[in-house]
Amino acid sequence: MSDDNTEPGAPTAKAVDEASDRVTSKDVSVPIDVVSAAKQLDHVILRLNKLIASPGGLSAFLSTLNYNLYILAYLQTRSPAVTKLARTIMGYLKKQPLKPEPTTLVAAGAAVPSIAALAGLISRARTTLRLFGLFPLYAWLRTLLAGRKADADPVLHRIALFQCLSYITYQALENVSVLADHGVVSKKFIAKINRGDSTTARVYLWAYRAWLGGVSCDFLRLAREAQLERRRRAVRARMESEGEAIAEDHEEEDSRTDAKWWTDLMITSAWFPMALHFSSSTGVPGWNLGWMGLCGLVAGSSRARTLWGATIHP
């Protein structure tokens, strides 16, 4: 899903990206160190623009930034030494004296630290964008209900169907809760679906439990895929031992299949503790912003890295 949030009359991010490709190679007659820094900054900004303009790019960018900020916010509150080190490094980079270090990170009654405040703001933006998440899920459900292909595994098809329904339930309940929290959906409706309780806490809880169900389906899918792959390789090994002709590039194909399987397992394993934490009324013991940021970065690293790599200008 492409996120296009330009103002009326302004060019889209994609149009700006296409136009910028024609000007990125021009040089400026200024000192070489300034030229190099300016070119690097220019290159990064244009790549970010291309990332945001690509399908799913805005979501990946906000997700990566959000989880990085969670980690920084956790370190800021847990380790003053880390904050001091970061300030020292920035001071050297800016070549200017540092301001005196405060004795405490946040004074009593002070506002929320800027990093945590920004992380919360981005999190709310991502939640708002997910209000449109039912559309691709509906399209996926239509594809699954149309029937599986002749060569598709029936077990994998059933797992995908259950996972899709789980994610639809999660997204629908979260959407209703978010809209109710902002006064769009009436409290009477929430009370009607929530055993007379007009608050959204329990609705959120069941939404996250549906999310946990969807994430858990990935473990079932990976187990089934591993079983089918072992059978396929066993048949191929038997054919090879009997002298039958087989494809010569099967080792390279096996390597790609294994790499994808392990990547999917890593992603699912990273999402699982987060889903487990939010789906429990007591939460996972010891869970904090640091763990949430780390799990989110691991889960989204593969997708974000792929999208970022695709922004390199030719």
C-alpha positions in Angstrom: 0.0 0.0 0.0 1.5 3.3 -1.0 1.2 6.2 1.5 0.7 9.5 -0.4 0.2 12.4 2.0 1.1 15.4 -0.2 -0.7 18.7 0.1 -3.2 19.7 -2.6 -1.4 21.1 -5.7 2.0 19.9 -4.5 4.0 17.3 -6.5 3.9 13.7 -5.2 7.0 12.2 -3.6 7.4 9.9 -6.6 7.2 12.9 -9.0 9.9 14.7 -7.0 12.0 11.6 -7.0 11.9 11.3 -10.8 12.7 14.9 -11.3 15.6 14.8 -8.8 17.3 12.0 -10.7 18.2 14.6 -13.3 20.0 17.0 -10.9 21.9 14.8 -8.5 25.0 14.6 -10.6 25.7 18.4 -10.8 28.8 19.7 -9.0 29.2 22.9 -7.0 32.4 25.0 -6.8 32.9 25.0 -3.1 35.5 23.4 -0.8 35.8 19.7 -1.3 34.8 18.7 2.3 31.7 20.9 2.1 30.9 19.4 -1.3 31.3 15.8 0.0 29.1 16.4 3.0 26.5 18.2 0.9 26.5 15.4 -1.6 26.1 12.7 1.1 23.2 14.6 2.7 21.6 15.2 -0.7 22.0 11.5 -1.6 20.4 10.3 1.7 17.5 12.7 1.5 16.7 11.6 -2.1 16.9 8.0 -1.1 14.6 8.6 1.8 12.2 10.3 -0.6 12.3 7.3 -2.9 11.8 5.0 0.1 8.7 6.9 1.3 7.3 7.0 -2.3 7.6 3.2 -2.8 4.8 0.8 -1.8 5.1 0.1 1.9 8.1 2.4 2.2 6.5 4.9 4.6 5.3 2.1 6.9 8.8 0.5 6.9 10.5 3.9 7.5 8.2 4.8 10.4 8.5 1.3 11.9 12.3 1.4 11.8 12.5 4.9 13.2 9.9 4.1 15.9 11.7 1.0 17.2 15.1 2.8 17.2 13.6 5.6 19.3 12.2 3.0 21.7 15.7 1.7 22.3 17.1 5.2 22.6 14.4 6.2 25.1 15.1 3.1 27.2 18.8 3.8 27.2 18.2 7.4 28.1 16.2 6.5 31.2 18.4 3.5 32.2 21.9 4.7 31.5 22.9 8.4 32.0 26.4 7.4 30.8 25.1 6.5 27.4 23.4 9.9 27.1 26.6 11.6 28.2 28.6 9.6 25.7 26.2 10.5 22.9 26.4 14.2 23.8 30.2 14.1 23.9 30.4 12.6 20.4 27.9 15.1 19.1 30.0 17.9 20.7 33.1 16.7 19.0 31.3 16.5 15.6 30.0 20.0 16.0 33.4 21.3 17.3 31.8 23.4 20.0 31.9 23.2 23.8 29.3 21.1 25.6 26.7 22.4 27.9 27.0 21.4 31.5 25.6 17.9 32.1 22.5 17.9 34.2 22.5 15.8 37.4 19.3 14.1 36.5 17.7 13.0 33.2 14.2 14.3 34.0 13.4 16.6 36.9 10.4 16.0 39.1 7.3 17.2 37.3 9.2 17.8 34.1 7.8 16.9 30.6 8.4 13.6 29.0 11.9 13.3 27.4 11.9 14.4 23.8 13.0 10.9 22.5 10.1 9.2 24.3 7.7 11.9 23.2 8.7 11.5 19.5 8.5 7.7 19.8 4.9 8.0 21.1 4.0 10.5 18.3 5.3 8.1 15.6 3.6 5.2 17.2 0.2 7.0 17.1 0.9 7.9 13.4 1.5 4.2 12.6 -1.7 3.3 14.4 -3.6 5.8 12.4 -2.2 4.4 9.1 -3.3 1.0 10.2 -6.9 2.1 10.0 -6.6 1.3 6.3 -5.1 -2.1 6.9 -8.3 -4.0 6.4 -8.3 -3.4 2.6 -5.2 -5.6 1.8 -6.4 -8.2 4.3 -9.7 -8.3 2.5 -8.0 -8.8 -0.8 -5.9 -11.6 0.7 -9.0 -13.3 2.0 -10.7 -13.1 -1.4 -7.7 -14.8 -2.9 -7.8 -17.6 -0.3 -11.6 -18.1 -0.6 -11.3 -18.4 -4.4 -9.7 -21.8 -3.8 -6.1 -23.1 -3.7 -4.1 -23.8 -6.8 -3.8 -27.4 -8.0 -0.2 -27.7 -6.9 -0.7 -25.9 -3.6 -0.5 -27.8 -0.3 -4.0 -28.0 1.4 -2.5 -27.7 4.9 -0.7 -24.5 4.0 -3.8 -23.1 2.5 -5.8 -23.8 5.7 -3.1 -22.2 7.8 -3.1 -19.1 5.6 -6.9 -18.9 5.8 -6.8 -19.0 9.6 -3.9 -16.5 9.8 -5.8 -14.1 7.5 -8.9 -14.3 9.6 -6.9 -13.7 12.8 -5.3 -10.6 11.3 -8.6 -9.3 10.1 -10.0 -9.8 13.6 -7.0 -8.0 15.1 -7.3 -5.1 12.7 -11.0 -4.7 13.0 -10.9 -4.7 16.8 -8.0 -2.2 16.9 -9.7 0.1 14.4 -12.9 0.1 16.5 -10.9 0.8 19.7 -8.9 3.6 18.1 -12.0 5.3 16.6 -13.8 4.9 20.0 -10.9 6.5 21.8 -11.2 9.5 19.5 -14.9 9.8 19.8 -15.7 8.5 16.3 -17.4 5.3 17.5 -19.9 5.7 20.4 -19.3 4.2 23.8 -22.7 2.5 23.5 -21.3 0.4 20.6 -18.2 -0.5 22.6 -20.4 -1.5 25.6 -22.5 -3.6 23.3 -19.6 -5.7 22.1 -17.7 -5.6 25.4 -20.2 -7.0 28.0 -21.5 -3.6 29.0 -18.1 -2.1 29.5 -17.7 1.2 27.5 -13.9 1.3 27.9 -11.6 -0.1 25.2 -9.0 -1.8 27.3 -10.5 -5.3 27.0 -11.2 -4.8 23.2 -7.5 -4.0 22.7 -6.6 -7.1 24.7 -8.7 -9.3 22.4 -7.3 -7.6 19.4 -3.8 -8.4 20.5 -4.8 -12.0 21.2 -6.0 -12.2 17.6 -2.6 -10.8 16.5 -0.8 -13.4 18.6 -2.9 -16.1 16.8 -1.8 -14.7 13.4 1.8 -14.6 14.4 1.6 -18.2 15.8 0.4 -19.4 12.4 3.7 -18.5 11.0 5.3 -21.2 13.2 2.8 -23.7 11.8 3.5 -22.6 8.3 7.3 -22.9 8.7 7.0 -26.3 10.3 4.8 -27.5 7.3 7.2 -26.0 4.8 10.1 -27.7 6.4 8.3 -31.0 6.3 7.4 -30.6 2.6 11.0 -29.5 1.8 12.5 -32.6 3.5 10.2 -34.8 1.5 11.1 -33.1 -1.7 14.8 -33.4 -1.1 14.5 -37.1 0.0 12.7 -37.8 -3.3 15.4 -36.0 -5.2 18.2 -37.9 -3.4 16.5 -41.2 -4.2 16.2 -40.2 -7.9 19.9 -39.2 -7.9 21.0 -42.5 -6.4 19.0 -44.4 -9.0 20.8 -42.5 -11.8 17.9 -40.4 -12.9 18.5 -36.9 -14.3 17.9 -34.0 -12.0 18.3 -30.2 -12.3 22.0 -29.1 -12.0 21.3 -25.9 -10.1 19.4 -27.5 -7.2 22.1 -26.6 -4.6 21.7 -22.9 -5.3 17.9 -23.2 -5.2 18.2 -25.1 -1.9 20.4 -22.4 -0.5 17.9 -19.7 -1.4 15.0 -21.7 0.1 17.0 -22.3 3.4 17.9 -18.6 3.7 14.3 -17.5 3.2 13.1 -20.1 5.7 15.5 -19.0 8.4 14.7 -15.3 7.8 11.0 -16.0 8.2 11.7 -17.9 11.4 13.8 -15.0 12.7 11.0 -12.5 11.9 8.3 -14.6 13.5 10.5 -15.3 16.6 11.0 -11.5 17.0 7.3 -10.7 16.7 6.1 -13.5 19.0 7.3 -12.1 22.4 5.8 -8.7 21.6 2.5 -10.2 20.6 2.6 -12.4 23.7 3.2 -9.4 26.0 0.4 -7.3 24.7 -2.1 -10.2 24.6 -1.7 -10.9 28.3 -3.3 -8.9 31.0 -0.1 -9.1 33.1 2.4 -8.9 30.3 5.8 -10.7 29.9 7.9 -10.3 33.0 10.8 -7.9 32.5 9.4 -6.4 29.3 10.3 -2.8 28.5 10.8 -0.3 25.7 14.3 -1.7 25.0 13.1 -5.2 24.4 10.2 -3.9 22.3 12.5 -1.8 20.2 15.0 -4.7 19.7 12.2 -7.1 18.7 10.7 -4.7 16.3 14.0 -3.9 14.6 14.8 -7.6 14.2 11.4 -8.3 12.8 11.4 -5.5 10.3 15.1 -5.4 9.4 14.9 -7.7 6.4 12.0 -5.7 4.8 13.5 -2.3 5.6 16.9 -3.4 4.3 15.4 -4.6 1.0 13.4 -1.4 0.5 16.3 0.8 1.4 18.6 -1.1 -1.0 16.1 -0.5 -3.8 16.5 3.3 -3.4 20.1 3.4 -4.6 20.2 5.7 -7.7 21.6 4.1 -10.9 
